């Protein structure tokens, strides 16, 4: 469920082909989302999922699956 919601956000906000958004997709290499776009995405995710994402966590986010895992870990608390 988290993945589906995140996928919809990425497709809508960054005009990415839906078929490219997989858990293994690298944010920069596969989806073309640069570091400034990642900042925008983090703001959107924070609002949508009602979580805080510190800068050190952002540094560890490379794939869509990394984001899903982080969101799920924060919502489990």
Residue, then its C-alpha position, 0 to 999 in steps of 0.5 A: x500500500x505504501x509503495x502504491x501511494x508513493x508510486x502515484x506521487x512520483x508519477x504525478x509530481x515528476x512525470x515519470x513513466x509508471x512502468x519505471x517506478x519499481x522498488x528497485x528503481x534508482x531515484x537518479x539513475x532510473x527515474x531521473x529525479x535529481x537531488x533538488x527533486x528529492x528534496x521536493x519529494x521528501x516534503x511531499x512524503x512528509x506531508x502525505x504520510x505524516x512523518x519526519x525525514x531527517x537529512x541523514x535518512x535522506x542521504x541513505x535513500x537511493x531507491x524507491x524501495x528505500x523510501x518505502x522501507x523508511x516510511x513503513x519503519x516510521x509508521x510502525x513506531 
